Amino acid sequence: MIRNMRLHTFLCNYIVKNQLSTTSSLRSSDVVPVELSYNAYDKIESDPPVSPVLVLHGLFGSKFNWNSLSKAFHQKTKPTRTIYSIDARNHGESPHSEVHSYEHMVADLVALYRKLNIEKASVIGHSMGGRAMMLLALKYPHLVDRAIIVDISPAPGIGTNNTNIPLFLQSMKLIQITPDRTIHQARKIADEQLAKIIAEKPLRDFLITNLAKSPEDGSFRWRINLDALERNFNTGVAQFPDVAGLRFEGPTLFIAGGRSDYIQQKDIPVIKNLFPNAEIKFVEGAGHWVHSEKSAEFASLVLDFLNDRKLH
């Protein structure tokens, strides 16, 4: 639960600000990709080679959040698949950019396909990353073998708490830490300051994983591009693009948290219209971060889907 102090004032100011600076619709010629950072899990080669799996995290996340699961997917897929865990633009070790939209994220992914000489891949995406993978499958179905979408839907909005996300970004921007502090001390200071706004310790811990100390001058910075994400949140993250007329006919698995409202019953017709071969599984007891809260159950669902040879 977000503390009420300053919340109402901030959200009012934020809405006014974004009404004045809403980004207009992007033309395809405006979309310039960035070179994404990734980790590859590929020590065991399959014979014959099989298509790899691309994994994309959600907002505030990074490829490192998926390290353990990516290793498990690599070891337990049959036949063994190479796993690429990716940092989205404005996150982790990928470049920062003033623009952030699902169209840009898809362009980044297509450029990565070309760089890695991937003809087709299975894809896994959580939340924001799930929407990017959905749009990739809808726009470029020939690039996607099967898709796994984690706790997000193509319906408008992103759950009842989406209005709190700009507050998280603003709160992180306000944190000041002097270079003489150690990373351990800096994380404690950041936690104390965020606690004034964000009550849940696990959520604060997750946000603080983005805090980094520069090896050059010892200063502290956020790995995520707070300004760009705040500026583009309403149009670039909170809303799924218009995909009228597009469909992905390939095998698709939606995995939802039983305690989350990011995929609701009213979203299912929308999902089925765009992904007619979609299956939807709910993981009881899990919230939005299904893959970390119920990692064993989540991994089992993913591996069963990836290893199912009956799917075409």
Disulfide bonds with the S-S distance in Angstrom:
none
